[in-house]
Amino acid sequence: MDDSMSGASTLGMDSLPGSGSDSRLRRIVSQVLLTGSVVVGICLIWEFLSWLDPSFWPEIVLSKPTEIIPAFFEAITTPFVLWHFWVTFQETAIGFVVGAGGGFLLGTYVALVPTFRKAFYPVIILFQSTPRVALAPVFIAWFAFGITSKIALAATICFFPVLINTITGLTVIDENAGLLMKSLRATRWQTFRHLRLPSSVPTVFAGLKAALTFALIGAIVGELTATNEGAGHLIETAAFQFRSDDVFAYLLMLALIGLAMFLIAARLERKLLFWHVDLEEVT
C-alpha cells in the first residue's frame, strides 16, 4: 500500500506543470555549459598559437582572441558599424522573404501537378547543382551596385533549399494516410489541406532554416564583390588595411546574427509544430 502511494505521489510530482519547464531549463543550462566549454577551449588554443606565432599561424593575419573581443565590443557600440550591418540585415531579410516565398509557391505547384513536375524537376536539379555564388557579377551588372543586386543574390541562393524541401515534403506522404484519403473520396484540395500540407511542414521548416543562413551568405558575397556599404564592405576594407582583429569582430557579429535568426526560426517551428516530438525531450 505504501509503495503504491509513493509511486502515485512520484507520478504526480513528475506531471506537475513546473516539471517540464525545469527539465527544459536544465537542458538549456547543459547546452550552454557544453558549448561554452568548447568555445573557451578553442579560444585558449587560438591564443596559445598566436602567442607562439608559428609560420602556419601568423599573428598578423589571425589576431589573438584577447584582441578580437575588445574589437567586437567596440564594433557593436559604433553607430557607423551598426548602420552597415543594418544594411546587410535588410538585404538578408528581403532576399529571404522573396526567395523562400517563391521557392515555397513554385515547390507547391511542382508537387501538386505531376506533368509540370516531370517536365521541370530535372531543370530544377540542374540549377540546384550550379554554383549560384558565381552569379554575383551577373546580378551586379544587371541591377548595378545598389542594394537590389544583393537582394537578388540572397533570394537566388535561399530559393532552392525551400523549393526542394517543399517538393519533397508535399510528395512524400504516408501510404496508409493516402489510402485513407482516397477511401474517403477526398478532393485534391482536401488532401492537400488535411494531409500533404501538415505532413510537409517539418521538411519545409528545415529548408527555411537553411535558407536563412544562405540568404545572409548571399548578401555578404554580393557586398564583397562590389559595394560601398554593408558588413561585407567593412570586412573587405578591414582586411585590405590588415586590421584582422576588426575582420574577426565583424565575422563574429555576422555569426551571432545568423544564430539569432536560426533560433527564431526554430522557436517558430516549435510553436507551429506542437504535435511534433523532439527526440531530446523523450530521452
Secondary structure, DSSP 8 states (H G I E B T S, - for coil): -HHHHHHHHHHHHHTSHHHHHHHHHHHHHHHHHHHHHHHHHHHHHHHHHHHH--TTS-TTTS--HHHHHHHHHHHTT-HHHHHHHHHHHHHHHHHHHHHHHHHHHHHHHHHH-HHHHHHHHHHHHHHHHS-GGGGHHHHHHHHTTSHHHHHHHHHHHHHHHHHHHHHHHHH---HHHHHHHHHTT--HHHHIIIIIHHHHHHHHHHHHHHHHHHHHHHHHHHHHHS-SSSHHHHHHHHHHTT-HHHHHHHHHHHHHHHHHHHHHHHHHHHHH-TT---HHHH-
